[in-house]
Amino acid sequence: MRNKGFTLIELLTAITIFTVVMTISMGSIVGIFDANRKSRSLKTVMGNLNLAVESMAKEMRFGENYHCGSSGNITTPQNCSSGGTFMSFLSSDGVQTSYRLSGQILEKEEVGGGFVSVTAPELLIDGLTFYTLGAGTSDTLQPKVIIIIKGRVGGDKGRSDFTLQTLVSQRTLDI
């Protein structure tokens, strides 16, 4: 007749199985927390980009005298069908406003104020291109700007690449 207790081997086997299962479970839980942290960080940074682009587009929509490219007088309208990384325009409140790519950061300048960053440091912009059509009053086109932004968020392991494109059309009639 066998006694009702566990042998030492059975007890050690049960403890070993329990330890393996707990180790695998804890690894999964840590992985889930890490993925959640990365997801929240990505959402915050992409929210920052959305706000920056929306603000820039709104200012351009109600602005006028679009000047694409850093050459020439920035207060004079200038088309840029081949694309440029610099855009300047007269805002609805009469302030000359400019946007540019500096390094990997989108920057904004209001005359006399100097350039300031409008994107988070975690957001790395690899390419910013403005295409301007109809900037002058000598044509029949309503002024419009196409903005294309290519960039990335996160490090090597959790890196997310993105491309964002938007079209901004001037609201006041260009007559």
C-alpha positions as CSV (number, residue, x, y, z in Angstrom):
1,M,0.0,0.0,0.0
2,R,1.3,3.4,-1.0
3,N,1.4,6.4,1.3
4,K,-0.8,9.3,0.5
5,G,2.1,11.9,0.4
6,F,4.2,13.0,-2.6
7,T,7.6,11.7,-3.2
8,L,10.5,14.1,-3.4
9,I,10.8,13.5,-7.2
10,E,7.1,14.2,-7.8
11,L,7.4,17.4,-5.7
12,L,10.5,18.6,-7.6
13,T,8.9,17.8,-10.9
14,A,5.8,19.9,-10.0
15,I,7.9,22.8,-8.8
16,T,10.0,22.7,-12.1
17,I,6.9,22.7,-14.3
18,F,5.3,25.5,-12.3
19,T,8.6,27.6,-12.6
20,V,8.8,27.1,-16.4
21,V,5.1,28.0,-16.8
22,M,5.5,31.2,-14.6
23,T,8.7,32.2,-16.4
24,I,7.0,32.0,-19.8
25,S,3.9,33.8,-18.5
26,M,5.9,36.6,-17.0
27,G,7.8,37.1,-20.3
28,S,4.5,37.4,-22.1
29,I,3.2,39.9,-19.6
30,V,6.4,42.0,-19.8
31,G,6.1,41.9,-23.6
32,I,2.5,43.1,-23.5
33,F,3.5,46.0,-21.2
34,D,6.3,47.0,-23.5
35,A,4.1,46.9,-26.6
36,N,1.5,49.0,-24.8
37,R,4.2,51.6,-23.8
38,K,5.4,51.8,-27.4
39,S,1.9,52.1,-28.7
40,R,1.1,55.0,-26.4
41,S,4.4,56.7,-27.3
42,L,3.7,56.3,-31.1
43,K,0.2,57.7,-30.6
44,T,1.5,60.7,-28.8
45,V,4.1,61.5,-31.4
46,M,1.7,61.0,-34.3
47,G,-0.8,63.2,-32.6
48,N,1.9,65.9,-32.5
49,L,2.5,65.5,-36.2
50,N,-1.2,65.7,-36.9
51,L,-1.5,68.9,-34.9
52,A,1.5,70.5,-36.6
53,V,0.3,69.6,-40.1
54,E,-3.3,70.7,-39.4
55,S,-2.1,74.0,-38.0
56,M,0.2,74.6,-40.9
57,A,-2.5,73.7,-43.4
58,K,-5.1,76.0,-41.7
59,E,-2.7,78.9,-41.7
60,M,-1.9,78.4,-45.4
61,R,-5.6,77.9,-46.4
62,F,-6.4,81.4,-45.1
63,G,-3.1,83.0,-46.2
64,E,-2.0,84.4,-49.5
65,N,1.0,85.2,-51.6
66,Y,2.5,81.7,-51.4
67,H,6.3,81.6,-52.0
68,C,7.8,78.2,-52.4
69,G,11.6,77.9,-52.2
70,S,14.1,80.0,-50.4
71,S,15.3,81.9,-53.4
72,G,14.0,85.4,-54.2
73,N,12.0,87.8,-52.1
74,I,9.8,85.6,-49.9
75,T,7.0,88.3,-49.9
76,T,6.6,87.9,-53.7
77,P,4.5,84.9,-54.8
78,Q,6.5,82.1,-56.4
79,N,5.4,78.7,-57.8
80,C,7.4,75.6,-57.1
81,S,6.3,72.8,-59.4
82,S,9.6,70.9,-58.8
83,G,9.2,71.0,-55.1
84,G,11.0,72.8,-52.3
85,T,11.7,72.4,-48.6
86,F,10.9,76.1,-47.7
87,M,7.4,77.7,-47.8
88,S,6.5,81.3,-46.9
89,F,3.1,83.1,-47.1
90,L,1.2,86.1,-45.7
91,S,-1.1,84.8,-43.0
92,S,-4.6,86.0,-42.5
93,D,-3.5,88.4,-39.8
94,G,-0.9,90.0,-42.0
95,V,2.2,88.3,-40.7
96,Q,4.8,86.8,-43.0
97,T,5.0,83.1,-41.9
98,S,7.6,80.5,-43.1
99,Y,8.0,76.8,-42.7
100,R,11.1,74.8,-43.4
101,L,12.9,71.5,-42.7
102,S,15.9,71.9,-40.6
103,G,17.8,68.7,-40.0
104,Q,15.0,66.4,-39.3
105,I,12.7,68.9,-37.6
106,L,9.8,70.9,-39.1
107,E,10.3,74.6,-38.1
108,K,8.1,77.7,-38.3
109,E,9.1,81.3,-38.4
110,E,7.0,84.5,-38.0
111,V,8.9,87.5,-39.1
112,G,11.3,88.8,-36.5
113,G,10.7,85.8,-34.2
114,G,13.2,83.3,-35.5
115,F,12.5,79.7,-36.3
116,V,11.0,77.4,-33.7
117,S,10.4,73.6,-33.8
118,V,6.7,72.6,-34.3
119,T,7.3,68.8,-34.1
120,A,8.4,66.6,-31.2
121,P,12.1,65.6,-31.0
122,E,11.0,61.9,-31.2
123,L,9.6,62.5,-34.7
124,L,12.3,62.4,-37.3
125,I,11.3,63.9,-40.7
126,D,13.4,62.5,-43.5
127,G,11.8,64.6,-46.2
128,L,9.5,67.6,-46.5
129,T,8.4,68.9,-49.9
130,F,6.1,71.7,-50.8
131,Y,4.7,72.0,-54.4
132,T,3.0,75.3,-55.1
133,L,0.8,76.0,-58.2
134,G,-1.1,79.2,-59.1
135,A,0.9,81.4,-56.7
136,G,0.9,84.4,-59.0
137,T,-2.1,86.5,-60.0
138,S,-1.2,86.4,-63.7
139,D,-2.7,82.9,-64.2
140,T,-6.2,81.4,-63.9
141,L,-5.3,78.8,-61.2
142,Q,-6.5,79.1,-57.7
143,P,-3.4,78.9,-55.5
144,K,-2.7,75.6,-53.9
145,V,0.1,73.9,-52.0
146,I,0.8,70.1,-51.9
147,I,2.7,69.1,-48.8
148,I,4.5,65.7,-48.6
149,I,6.2,64.6,-45.3
150,K,8.2,61.4,-45.0
151,G,9.6,60.4,-41.7
152,R,9.8,57.9,-38.9
153,V,9.1,57.4,-35.2
154,G,10.9,55.2,-32.8
155,G,14.2,53.4,-32.6
156,D,15.5,50.4,-34.6
157,K,13.3,47.8,-32.9
158,G,10.0,49.7,-32.7
159,R,10.5,51.9,-35.8
160,S,7.5,53.1,-37.7
161,D,7.9,54.8,-41.1
162,F,5.2,57.1,-42.5
163,T,4.4,59.3,-45.5
164,L,1.8,62.0,-45.2
165,Q,0.4,64.0,-48.1
166,T,-2.1,66.9,-48.0
167,L,-3.4,69.5,-50.4
168,V,-4.1,73.0,-49.2
169,S,-6.1,75.4,-51.4
170,Q,-6.3,79.1,-50.7
171,R,-9.8,80.1,-49.6
172,T,-9.8,83.7,-50.8
173,L,-10.4,84.1,-54.5
174,D,-7.3,84.8,-56.5
175,I,-8.6,87.4,-58.9
